[in-house]
Amino acid sequence: MKLKAFLNDYGRRVTYERGEHVFHQGDLDCFLYVIECGVLKAYYGASDGKERVKSFLLRGDIIGSLKSILTTDGCRFNLVCLDDCSLLKIEFDVLYKKSRDDLELSHEIIDFLIEFGLKKETREYEFLCLSPEERYLELLKKTPHLFDLVSQNEIAHYLGITPVGLSRIKKRVQSK
C-alpha cells in the first residue's frame, strides 16, 4: 500500500490524552490524522449548547476538516480524544502535491474517497430515513464493540436522541 507507506514516511506521530482536543470548531487546521490507537469523537457544538456527534473514530480511520484545509473559515467540528490516543499527522498539501505526480498513490486516494463517500451516504440515509430504534440496531450490528468504548450519552448524541430515549430503546430491543 503506497498510501500507508507515504503516511508513515511523511507523517508525524502525535499523542493526546483522554479529554484533549486535536482541534476545535473554528480552528484553522491543515492536517489529516490517521488514528493509530485510541478512540476519538468528532462533534458539532451547536448554538443551542447541544452537542451533535458526527462520528466516532477508531484505529485506521482518517479524519481532517476539508473546510479548514481548503478555505480560511476554520474547522466546522471539534475532534476530541475519548481515550489516550496516538495519531499520525500529515499536512494535506504534502499528500495532495505528491498524489499529483504518483499515479499509484492517486488511485489509492481515490479508493479511500469512494469508501469515505459511501460511509457518509450511509450515515445520511440512516439519520434521515430510519427511526431512532432502527439507527440503534444498525449501529449495534455494524460496530457492537463501540458500545464498550464510548458512553451511552455519546451514543445517544450520535443517534440524535436523548440518553433517556436510548435507554427506552435498549429496553424495548432486549424485551423482544
Phi, psi and omega in degrees: 000111181293320181298314180298316179296319179298314180299319179293323182286321188254349180276164178237129179284133178228150179237149179224149177269160177308133179090349181276140178271138172282317170205162180247157173306130180097339178293149169270125182213120185252026185248155165256147181234130175255126182279118177268321173201153181106179180232133178237159178233127172260127184212157177257136171261111184276162181295340178276003179088354181277151178259133177238117185278122179281311182193163170250143183238135182235178180313130177093343179287154178236137179214153174187165178259103179299327178302316180286322181295319189261349180226183175253020183278341182091171182293144177271347184222168176261152175229114185236148179273126177268358186206166169296134188230148170239126183234152171257122187249127179223137178291129183304317183300325178297313179295316181299312181297317180295322181292337179290336183253354186234104185298319180296316178297318179299318179296320179293323177293319177299315178300317177299315182295325176296313178299317179297316178299319177297319179297315179295319179296319178297314179300316180298314179300311182300318183289324184270335189243343182256151175288163177305320179294319178295322177296318178299313181296322178295315179296318179297321180290316186282320185221065182300329181292340179299327182293339176273346187257334183231160184285160177299323179300315180292321177297318179300316178297322177296321181280349179080029181227173177278159175301324178296317178299320178295318178301318179295318178297315180300318179295318178298316182294319181293330182279347180281000000 
